[in-house]
């Protein structure tokens, strides 16, 4: 099983960066739950699956982790779901995996060029409040992916300004780049970046995922 970014750089799924001991317990629990749900091979039929991911930290976004845990043969990392969808429409990859929590999901569903071919529910890594080790759970800025916006109400008083970023990975990276900041991210990503987890906001929540493929030419004609 291989991981490839949108630029075509292939990364081995079993690279050392994917085997950091700190998050093995979270990973093991997730894999056990996914297997018990019968979803560990849910995505094995697709030859090339695109989703949100980061080549510097493979497997750390919730979407890429789910793709790998559910048996995807080849995962292509993209900086946005829209970029992955564009490659699906252009025939460069077979499908794109999008979580139902994505705040811009509706255009995918309404697109005349995409069709839903599968949907399923699995647990994702725990969503946590995290920051630099040795600091407190309070910061001037809080970085978060827009999909986690509803959780901001649960950490009011911990930040002065909430800033949306492109992924959980970017949220963690932003904390390391700027002092007096915290983030909402997933537990695996936080530990990969060496952040301290101050609070578990949602412990391995169940997330619906949707698989989109390109509408075939004859299906387009039939719908006109």
Backbone as numpy.savetxt, mean C-alpha at the origin, in Angstrom:
# Nx Ny Nz CAx CAy CAz Cx Cy Cz
9.02 -15.42 -7.26 8.18 -14.24 -7.26 9.06 -13.00 -7.26
8.79 -12.05 -8.14 9.65 -10.89 -8.30 8.90 -9.60 -8.09
9.63 -8.57 -7.69 9.10 -7.22 -7.55 9.81 -6.35 -8.57
9.06 -5.57 -9.31 9.63 -4.70 -10.34 9.03 -3.32 -10.17
9.86 -2.27 -10.28 9.28 -0.95 -10.19 8.82 -0.48 -11.56
8.13 0.67 -11.61 7.57 1.16 -12.85 8.60 1.48 -13.91
9.85 1.56 -13.51 10.92 1.81 -14.47 11.52 0.52 -15.00
11.01 -0.60 -14.53 11.47 -1.88 -15.04 12.62 -2.48 -14.27
12.96 -1.91 -13.10 14.05 -2.45 -12.28 13.50 -3.60 -11.46
14.09 -4.77 -11.59 13.59 -5.95 -10.90 14.30 -6.13 -9.56
13.51 -6.43 -8.54 14.03 -6.62 -7.20 13.63 -8.01 -6.71
14.56 -8.71 -6.12 14.26 -10.05 -5.62 13.41 -9.97 -4.37
12.31 -10.71 -4.31 11.39 -10.66 -3.17 12.09 -11.07 -1.88
13.12 -11.88 -1.98 13.77 -12.39 -0.78 15.06 -11.63 -0.44
15.14 -10.37 -0.87 16.31 -9.57 -0.54 16.35 -9.33 0.96
17.54 -9.09 1.54 17.66 -8.89 2.98 16.76 -7.79 3.52
16.50 -6.74 2.69 15.70 -5.62 3.17 14.28 -6.04 3.49
13.86 -7.20 3.00 12.51 -7.68 3.30 12.48 -8.61 4.50
13.61 -8.80 5.15 13.67 -9.78 6.23 14.19 -9.17 7.53
13.85 -7.90 7.78 14.28 -7.25 9.02 13.52 -7.86 10.19
14.21 -8.31 11.25 13.56 -9.05 12.34 12.45 -8.29 13.06
12.56 -6.93 13.18 11.62 -6.19 14.00 10.17 -6.41 13.59
9.91 -6.57 12.30 8.52 -6.64 11.87 8.12 -8.05 11.45
8.92 -9.05 11.81 8.57 -10.41 11.43 7.29 -10.88 12.13
7.05 -10.44 13.38 5.85 -10.85 14.09 4.60 -10.32 13.41
4.63 -9.05 13.03 3.49 -8.45 12.31 3.28 -9.15 10.98
4.37 -9.37 10.26 4.27 -10.06 8.97 3.71 -11.47 9.13
4.22 -12.20 10.12 3.78 -13.57 10.33 2.29 -13.63 10.67
1.83 -12.70 11.50 0.42 -12.66 11.86 -0.45 -12.37 10.64
0.00 -11.44 9.82 -0.76 -11.10 8.63 -0.83 -12.27 7.65
0.31 -12.90 7.42 0.34 -14.04 6.50 -0.56 -15.17 7.02
-0.56 -15.38 8.32 -1.41 -16.42 8.91 -2.88 -16.10 8.70
-3.26 -14.84 8.92 -4.65 -14.44 8.74 -5.06 -14.54 7.27
-4.20 -14.10 6.38 -4.51 -14.14 4.94 -4.66 -15.59 4.48
-3.80 -16.46 4.99 -3.89 -17.87 4.63 -5.18 -18.49 5.17
-5.57 -18.11 6.39 -6.80 -18.66 6.98 -8.03 -18.22 6.21
-7.94 -17.07 5.54 -9.05 -16.58 4.73 -9.05 -17.19 3.33
-8.05 -18.02 3.04 -7.95 -18.65 1.73 -7.53 -17.69 0.63
-6.83 -16.61 1.01 -6.47 -15.58 0.04 -4.99 -15.57 -0.34
-4.22 -16.54 0.14 -2.76 -16.50 -0.08 -2.38 -16.73 -1.54
-3.31 -17.23 -2.36 -3.06 -17.41 -3.79 -4.08 -16.66 -4.63
-4.72 -15.68 -4.03 -5.80 -14.95 -4.70 -5.32 -14.26 -5.98
-4.08 -13.80 -6.00 -3.57 -13.01 -7.13 -2.57 -13.77 -7.99
-2.46 -15.07 -7.81 -1.43 -15.82 -8.51 -1.72 -15.99 -10.01
-2.93 -15.71 -10.45 -3.28 -15.89 -11.85 -2.76 -14.77 -12.75
-2.37 -13.65 -12.16 -1.97 -12.49 -12.95 -0.46 -12.47 -13.18
-0.08 -12.28 -14.42 1.34 -12.33 -14.78 2.08 -11.04 -14.45
1.38 -9.92 -14.44 2.03 -8.64 -14.13 1.01 -7.73 -13.46
1.22 -7.48 -12.17 0.29 -6.68 -11.37 0.97 -5.40 -10.93
0.32 -4.27 -11.14 0.85 -2.99 -10.70 0.11 -2.46 -9.49
0.82 -1.77 -8.61 0.18 -1.15 -7.45 1.13 -0.11 -6.86
0.66 0.58 -5.83 1.48 1.60 -5.19 2.65 0.94 -4.46
3.86 1.41 -4.73 5.04 0.83 -4.10 6.23 1.75 -4.22
7.29 1.41 -3.51 8.51 2.23 -3.51 9.71 1.31 -3.68
10.53 1.52 -4.73 11.65 0.63 -4.98 12.71 0.64 -3.89
12.78 1.70 -3.09 13.77 1.75 -2.01 13.34 0.94 -0.80
12.03 0.71 -0.67 11.51 -0.03 0.47 10.46 -1.02 -0.03
10.86 -2.04 -0.78 9.89 -2.96 -1.37 9.05 -3.69 -0.32
7.76 -3.81 -0.61 6.85 -4.52 0.27 6.35 -3.73 1.46
6.65 -2.42 1.52 6.31 -1.65 2.72 4.97 -0.94 2.62
4.46 -0.68 1.42 3.12 -0.11 1.33 2.10 -1.21 1.59
0.92 -0.84 2.07 -0.11 -1.84 2.33 -0.51 -2.57 1.06
-0.57 -1.84 -0.05 -0.99 -2.45 -1.30 0.03 -3.44 -1.84
1.31 -3.07 -1.79 2.33 -3.99 -2.29 2.48 -5.20 -1.37
2.39 -4.96 -0.06 2.44 -6.08 0.87 1.32 -7.07 0.56
0.11 -6.56 0.33 -1.04 -7.41 0.05 -0.84 -8.17 -1.25
-0.33 -7.49 -2.28 -0.09 -8.15 -3.57 0.84 -9.35 -3.40
1.91 -9.15 -2.65 2.88 -10.23 -2.43 2.30 -11.34 -1.55
1.60 -10.94 -0.50 1.05 -11.93 0.44 -0.06 -12.76 -0.20
-0.70 -12.19 -1.23 -1.79 -12.90 -1.90 -1.33 -13.60 -3.18
-0.02 -13.78 -3.32 0.50 -14.66 -4.36 0.78 -14.07 -5.72
0.83 -12.74 -5.84 1.13 -12.15 -7.14 2.49 -12.63 -7.65
2.54 -13.07 -8.91 3.78 -13.60 -9.48 4.81 -12.50 -9.72
4.33 -11.34 -10.15 5.23 -10.24 -10.47 4.54 -8.94 -10.10
5.17 -8.15 -9.24 4.60 -6.89 -8.78 5.42 -5.75 -9.35
4.75 -4.81 -10.01 5.41 -3.63 -10.55 5.03 -2.45 -9.68
6.02 -1.76 -9.14 5.80 -0.65 -8.22 5.58 0.65 -8.99
4.58 1.40 -8.56 4.28 2.71 -9.16 4.17 3.76 -8.07
4.46 5.00 -8.42 4.35 6.09 -7.45 2.90 6.50 -7.22
2.01 6.15 -8.15 0.58 6.42 -7.98 -0.22 5.26 -8.58
-1.43 5.08 -8.09 -2.32 4.07 -8.66 -2.71 4.46 -10.09
-2.80 5.77 -10.33 -3.18 6.25 -11.66 -2.14 5.86 -12.71
-0.88 5.93 -12.35 0.18 5.54 -13.29 0.09 4.06 -13.61
-0.21 3.26 -12.61 -0.38 1.82 -12.84 -1.58 1.55 -13.73
-2.68 2.27 -13.49 -3.89 2.10 -14.30 -3.63 2.47 -15.75
-2.83 3.52 -15.95 -2.51 3.94 -17.32 -1.77 2.84 -18.07
-0.87 2.15 -17.38 -0.14 1.06 -18.01 -1.04 -0.15 -18.27
-2.06 -0.33 -17.42 -3.04 -1.38 -17.68 -3.80 -1.06 -18.96
-4.26 0.15 -19.08 -5.03 0.57 -20.26 -4.19 0.48 -21.52
-2.89 0.80 -21.40 -1.99 0.76 -22.56 -1.45 -0.64 -22.85
-1.84 -1.61 -22.03 -1.43 -2.98 -22.28 -0.04 -3.34 -21.81
0.58 -2.48 -21.00 1.94 -2.76 -20.52 1.94 -3.75 -19.35
0.89 -3.73 -18.54 0.73 -4.70 -17.47 -0.69 -5.23 -17.50
-0.94 -6.31 -16.77 -2.24 -6.98 -16.86 -3.31 -6.34 -16.00
-2.99 -6.07 -14.70 -3.99 -5.55 -13.78 -3.36 -4.54 -12.82
-4.24 -3.77 -12.15 -3.80 -2.87 -11.08 -4.62 -3.21 -9.84
-3.94 -3.24 -8.69 -4.58 -3.53 -7.41 -4.75 -2.23 -6.63
-6.00 -1.92 -6.23 -6.30 -0.66 -5.54 -7.12 -0.95 -4.28
-6.73 -0.38 -3.13 -7.53 -0.57 -1.92 -8.80 0.27 -1.98
-9.88 -0.23 -1.39 -11.14 0.49 -1.42 -11.08 1.80 -0.64
-10.10 1.93 0.26 -9.97 3.16 1.04 -9.36 4.31 0.24
-8.86 4.02 -0.97 -8.23 5.08 -1.76 -9.25 6.16 -2.08
-8.92 7.39 -1.73 -9.90 8.48 -1.81 -10.25 8.86 -3.25
-9.43 8.43 -4.21 -9.72 8.74 -5.62 -10.12 7.47 -6.38
-10.81 6.58 -5.70 -11.21 5.31 -6.31 -12.28 5.49 -7.38
-13.18 6.43 -7.18 -14.33 6.55 -8.07 -13.97 6.67 -9.56
-12.96 7.46 -9.94 -12.61 7.52 -11.37 -12.21 6.17 -11.95
-11.64 5.30 -11.15 -11.30 3.96 -11.63 -12.57 3.18 -11.95
-13.54 3.27 -11.05 -14.79 2.53 -11.24 -15.58 3.08 -12.41
-15.57 4.40 -12.58 -16.34 5.04 -13.65 -15.62 5.03 -15.00
-14.38 4.67 -15.02 -13.60 4.70 -16.27 -14.19 3.77 -17.33
-14.26 4.27 -18.55 -14.72 3.46 -19.67 -13.65 2.49 -20.14
-12.43 2.64 -19.62 -11.30 1.82 -20.08 -10.90 0.74 -19.08
-11.50 0.76 -17.89 -11.16 -0.22 -16.86 -12.40 -1.01 -16.44
-12.17 -2.24 -16.01 -13.26 -3.08 -15.54 -12.81 -3.83 -14.28
-13.70 -3.96 -13.30 -13.40 -4.72 -12.10 -13.49 -6.21 -12.42
-12.40 -6.92 -12.17 -12.42 -8.37 -12.44 -12.30 -9.20 -11.17
-12.00 -8.54 -10.03 -11.94 -9.28 -8.78 -12.00 -8.29 -7.63
-12.51 -8.76 -6.49 -12.49 -7.97 -5.26 -12.46 -8.93 -4.08
-11.74 -8.55 -3.04 -11.59 -9.43 -1.89 -11.20 -8.61 -0.68
-11.30 -9.21 0.51 -10.97 -8.52 1.75 -9.90 -9.29 2.50
-8.87 -8.58 2.94 -7.80 -9.18 3.74 -7.31 -8.16 4.76
-6.67 -8.61 5.84 -6.09 -7.66 6.79 -4.85 -6.99 6.20
-4.65 -5.75 6.57 -3.45 -5.02 6.16 -2.62 -4.73 7.41
-1.37 -4.31 7.25 -0.54 -4.00 8.43 -1.22 -2.97 9.33
-0.99 -3.10 10.62 -1.59 -2.19 11.59 -1.24 -0.75 11.26
-2.20 0.15 11.45 -2.00 1.57 11.21 -1.61 2.22 12.53
-0.51 2.96 12.50 0.09 3.43 13.75 0.46 4.90 13.68
0.63 5.49 14.87 1.21 6.82 15.02 2.67 6.61 15.36
3.56 7.21 14.57 5.00 6.94 14.75 5.82 8.21 14.57
7.06 8.14 15.07 7.97 9.27 14.94 9.40 8.83 15.17
10.30 9.80 15.23 11.71 9.48 15.47 11.90 8.85 16.84
12.79 7.89 16.93 13.06 7.26 18.23 13.53 8.30 19.25
13.06 8.15 20.48 13.49 9.05 21.54 12.73 10.36 21.61
11.79 10.56 20.67 10.97 11.77 20.71 9.62 11.44 21.35
8.70 12.39 21.33 7.37 12.16 21.89 6.37 11.97 20.76
5.14 11.66 21.15 4.08 11.43 20.16 3.47 12.73 19.66
4.11 13.84 19.95 3.61 15.14 19.51 4.58 15.77 18.51
4.02 16.44 17.51 4.87 17.09 16.51 4.16 18.29 15.91
4.93 19.18 15.34 4.32 20.33 14.67 3.55 19.90 13.44
4.15 18.94 12.68 3.50 18.43 11.47 3.25 16.94 11.61
2.17 16.49 11.00 1.87 15.07 10.92 1.69 14.70 9.46
2.51 13.76 8.97 2.42 13.31 7.59 1.55 12.05 7.52
0.75 11.95 6.46 -0.13 10.79 6.34 -0.57 10.62 4.89
-0.90 9.39 4.53 -1.50 9.14 3.22 -2.97 9.54 3.30
-3.53 10.13 2.24 -4.93 10.58 2.29 -5.92 9.49 2.70
-5.60 8.23 2.40 -6.52 7.14 2.77 -6.70 7.03 4.28
-5.73 7.55 5.03 -5.82 7.47 6.50 -6.40 8.75 7.11
-6.91 9.65 6.30 -7.44 10.93 6.80 -8.48 10.76 7.91
-9.38 9.76 7.82 -10.37 9.61 8.91 -9.74 9.35 10.28
-8.50 8.88 10.31 -7.84 8.60 11.58 -7.30 9.86 12.26
-7.26 10.96 11.53 -6.72 12.20 12.10 -7.52 12.64 13.31
-8.82 12.40 13.30 -9.66 12.80 14.43 -9.28 12.06 15.71
-8.66 10.91 15.56 -8.30 10.10 16.73 -6.96 10.49 17.33
-6.22 11.36 16.65 -4.93 11.81 17.19 -4.88 13.33 17.30
-6.06 13.95 17.40 -6.11 15.39 17.60 -5.35 15.75 18.87
-4.63 16.86 18.84 -3.82 17.27 19.97 -2.39 16.82 19.88
-2.10 15.91 18.94 -0.74 15.43 18.75 0.02 16.21 17.67
-0.68 17.09 16.95 -0.05 17.81 15.83 -0.73 19.15 15.63
-0.03 20.03 14.92 -0.58 21.35 14.58 -1.05 21.41 13.14
-0.38 20.67 12.26 -0.70 20.70 10.84 -0.58 19.31 10.25
-1.62 18.85 9.58 -1.59 17.54 8.91 -1.30 17.74 7.43
-0.34 17.00 6.93 0.06 17.12 5.53 -0.09 15.76 4.84
-0.86 15.72 3.74 -1.04 14.48 2.99 0.14 14.26 2.07
0.61 13.01 1.99 1.72 12.63 1.11 1.29 11.42 0.29
2.15 10.98 -0.62 1.76 9.98 -1.60 1.63 8.56 -1.13
2.23 8.22 0.02 2.18 6.83 0.50 2.61 6.78 1.95
2.42 5.63 2.58 2.92 5.43 3.94 4.44 5.51 3.98
5.08 5.04 2.93 6.54 5.12 2.83 6.98 6.58 2.84
6.31 7.40 2.05 6.67 8.82 1.98 6.43 9.51 3.33
5.40 9.07 4.05 5.13 9.64 5.38 6.30 9.37 6.33
6.80 8.14 6.32 7.94 7.78 7.17 9.19 8.54 6.75
9.42 8.59 5.46 10.61 9.27 4.95 10.59 10.75 5.33
9.41 11.36 5.28 9.28 12.78 5.60 9.62 13.06 7.06
9.27 12.12 7.95 9.59 12.28 9.37 11.10 12.29 9.59
11.82 11.44 8.86 13.27 11.39 9.01 13.94 12.62 8.41
13.27 13.26 7.47 13.86 14.42 6.81 13.59 15.73 7.54
12.63 15.73 8.44 12.25 16.98 9.11 12.02 16.74 10.59
12.65 17.52 11.43 12.49 17.37 12.87 11.12 17.86 13.33
10.74 17.46 14.55 9.48 17.85 15.16 8.29 17.44 14.29
8.34 16.23 13.77 7.24 15.71 12.95 6.90 14.29 13.38
5.68 13.88 13.09 5.21 12.53 13.33 4.44 12.07 12.10
3.99 10.84 12.11 3.24 10.36 10.95 2.25 9.28 11.33
1.24 9.13 10.50 0.39 7.94 10.52 0.88 7.08 9.36
1.19 5.84 9.67 1.73 4.94 8.64 1.34 3.52 9.02
1.86 2.53 8.30 1.61 1.16 8.74 2.80 0.64 9.55
2.56 -0.36 10.39 3.58 -0.83 11.34 4.82 -1.37 10.65
4.63 -2.09 9.56 5.78 -2.65 8.84 6.65 -1.54 8.29
6.01 -0.53 7.71 6.75 0.60 7.14 7.48 1.38 8.24
6.82 1.62 9.35 7.45 2.36 10.45 8.71 1.64 10.94
8.62 0.34 11.09 9.77 -0.41 11.59 10.87 -0.52 10.55
10.49 -0.56 9.28 11.51 -0.58 8.23 12.36 0.70 8.24
11.72 1.82 8.62 12.42 3.10 8.67 13.03 3.37 10.05
12.87 2.44 10.97 13.44 2.61 12.30 12.70 3.60 13.16
11.42 3.86 12.87 10.65 4.81 13.65 10.11 4.14 14.91
9.84 4.95 15.91 9.22 4.45 17.13 7.71 4.50 16.98
7.05 3.42 17.32 5.59 3.37 17.25 5.04 3.83 18.60
4.33 4.96 18.59 3.78 5.51 19.81 2.42 4.91 20.17
1.67 4.57 19.11 0.30 4.10 19.35 -0.19 3.30 18.15
-0.85 2.20 18.41 -1.52 1.45 17.36 -2.94 2.00 17.25
-3.25 2.62 16.12 -4.58 3.22 15.93 -5.58 2.17 15.45
-5.16 1.33 14.52 -6.00 0.23 14.03 -5.12 -1.02 13.92
-5.46 -2.05 14.64 -4.66 -3.27 14.61 -5.12 -4.17 13.46
-4.27 -4.30 12.48 -4.48 -5.14 11.31 -5.93 -5.09 10.81
-6.38 -3.90 10.38 -7.77 -3.75 9.91 -8.03 -4.54 8.62
-9.27 -4.94 8.42 -9.66 -5.63 7.20 -9.89 -4.59 6.10
-9.23 -4.79 4.96 -9.33 -3.84 3.85 -9.86 -4.53 2.59
-10.90 -4.00 1.98 -11.32 -4.51 0.67 -10.33 -4.04 -0.40
-9.98 -4.92 -1.31 -9.13 -4.57 -2.45 -9.88 -4.88 -3.74
-9.58 -4.09 -4.76 -10.23 -4.24 -6.07 -9.16 -4.43 -7.13
-9.38 -5.39 -8.01 -8.47 -5.65 -9.13 -9.12 -5.13 -10.41
-8.43 -4.22 -11.08 -8.93 -3.65 -12.33 -8.10 -4.16 -13.51
-8.78 -4.45 -14.60 -8.13 -4.81 -15.87 -8.65 -3.87 -16.94
-8.02 -3.92 -18.11 -8.47 -3.09 -19.22 -9.72 -3.68 -19.86
-10.64 -2.81 -20.23 -11.83 -3.24 -20.96 -11.39 -3.63 -22.37
-11.80 -4.79 -22.80 -11.44 -5.25 -24.14 -12.16 -4.42 -25.20
-11.59 -4.39 -26.38 -12.16 -3.59 -27.46 -13.60 -3.99 -27.76
-13.87 -5.29 -27.79 -15.23 -5.72 -28.10 -16.21 -5.36 -26.99
-15.73 -5.29 -25.73 -16.59 -4.87 -24.63 -16.90 -3.39 -24.73
-15.91 -2.59 -25.17 -16.14 -1.18 -25.40 -17.22 -0.97 -26.45
-17.14 -1.72 -27.53 -18.12 -1.59 -28.60 -19.51 -1.99 -28.12
-19.56 -3.04 -27.31 -20.86 -3.52 -26.84 -21.54 -2.52 -25.91
-20.74 -1.69 -25.26 -21.31 -0.73 -24.32 -21.68 0.60 -24.97
-21.33 0.76 -26.24 -21.63 2.01 -26.95 -23.04 1.98 -27.54
